[in-house]
Amino acid sequence: MAIEFYDVKIRQKVKVDEKGVKRVTFKTKGGQIRYGLQAKTSDGRNLTKFVSKADWDKLTNLPIAK
């Protein structure tokens, strides 16, 4: 299954295979926790997609980035 990201540089949506996607959390200055997914393009650029906690919890097959 592939996950869709938006590539800002080429201004298009791209699909990345689940093997290259990791789950991440971000802590805001206000102390909130944001949930997201990260992947890399074929030329090494980072892609980030913010998701809801419910969607983040459903993707248990993806590793959590350190």
NORLIN-V544902 format. One record per residue. PHI is phi in radians with two decimals (NA if undefined). PSI is psi in radians with two decimals (999 if undefined). D_FIRST is the distance of its C-alpha to the first C-alpha in whole Angstrom. Layout:
BEGIN
[[PHI:PSI:D_FIRST] [PHI:PSI:D_FIRST]]
END
This chain:
BEGIN
[[NA:2.48:0] [-1.89:2.60:4] [-1.95:2.40:7] [-1.61:2.28:10] [-2.14:2.82:13] [-1.82:2.13:17] [-1.61:1.94:18] [-1.14:-0.66:22] [-1.12:-0.79:24] [-1.67:-0.05:22] [0.97:0.80:22] [-2.53:2.77:19] [-1.42:2.43:16] [-2.25:2.62:13] [-1.82:2.34:9] [-2.12:2.32:9] [-1.12:2.54:6] [-1.00:-0.44:6] [-1.06:-0.49:9] [-1.76:0.24:11] [-1.97:2.43:11] [-2.21:2.62:14] [-1.52:2.45:15] [-2.42:2.78:19] [-2.19:2.55:22] [-2.16:2.38:25] [-1.83:2.17:28] [-1.41:2.94:30] [-1.07:-0.54:34] [-1.40:-0.04:35] [1.64:0.00:33] [-1.32:2.71:30] [-1.90:2.20:27] [-1.85:2.52:24] [-1.93:2.45:20] [-2.70:3.08:17] [-2.19:2.50:15] [-2.25:2.55:15] [-2.62:3.04:14] [-2.15:2.56:16] [-1.38:3.01:16] [-1.11:-0.45:17] [-1.70:0.24:21] [1.61:0.07:21] [-1.38:2.60:21] [-1.48:2.48:19] [-2.13:2.38:17] [-2.28:2.44:17] [-2.36:2.18:16] [-1.51:2.39:18] [-2.32:2.89:17] [-1.30:2.82:19] [-1.08:-0.65:20] [-1.09:-0.79:19] [-1.15:-0.69:15] [-1.06:-0.73:16] [-1.21:-0.52:17] [-1.21:-0.46:14] [-1.57:0.94:12] [-1.21:-0.29:14] [-1.36:-0.17:11] [-1.60:2.46:12] [-1.27:2.71:15] [-1.63:2.23:18] [-1.23:2.52:19] [-1.61:999:23]]
END
